[in-house]
């Protein structure tokens, strides 16, 4: 059993689950410190566009799949 491969599997699954469960938080962290492109909107409105949310969730699903593959490789 290779420890690095097992750690990569745990990291991949963990990050993937975070991306799937909380895509808004991932987008907010990624765009922290940047100016918003559109200034028009209600005060206090912080919605993430649906396409970005779906993109982050798709990346999360890919990370989970790769993490599971690494885990199966390390254990099997």
N, C-alpha and C positions, 0 to 999 in steps of 0.2 A: 504494500500500500504506500503510495507516494504522498507525503504530507502536503507538498505544494499543490498538487492536483486536487486533493481533498479541500484545501483551503480555498482554492479558486472556485470549486463547486459551491462551497458555502457562501462565498462572497457573491457569486453570480445569482444564486437563488435568492439571497437576502436583498440585494439591490433590485432584482427583478420584481420581487413582491412589493417592495417600496414603490417602484415605478407604477405598478398596476394599482396599488391601493390608494396612493396619494399623488396623482399626476399634477394637480394644481400646485402642491408644495414643491415638486421638482422643478416646474416651470418658474415659479417665483424665485427659487434659489438660483436658478440659472440666469435669470434676468435681473438679479439684484444689482443696484447701482446704475442701471441703464435708464435713460429717459424713455417714457412711453411714446409710441409712435403717434397716437391720437390723443389730443387733449380734450376732445369733446366727450362728455359723459357726466353722469351724476357724481356728486361728491361722495367719496367713500366706496364707490363701485370698483370692485376688484375681481372681475370675472376673467377667466382664462378661456380663450377661444376654443371651440370644440375640436378643431383640427389639431391643435397642439396637444390637447389632452389625449386624443386618440393616438397621436404619434408617440407620445411618451408611454402610453399603455402598450403599444405594439413593441417598442424597444424593451419594455419590461418583460413581455411574454418571450421575446427572443433571449433575453438574459436568463430567464428561468429555464428555458429549453437547453441552452448551452451549459448552465450550471448542473442540470440533471445529467446531461451527457458526460460532463467531467466527473460527476459523482459515480456514475455507473462504470466509467473507465477506471477510476481509482479503487473502487471496491470489488470490481469484477474481473 
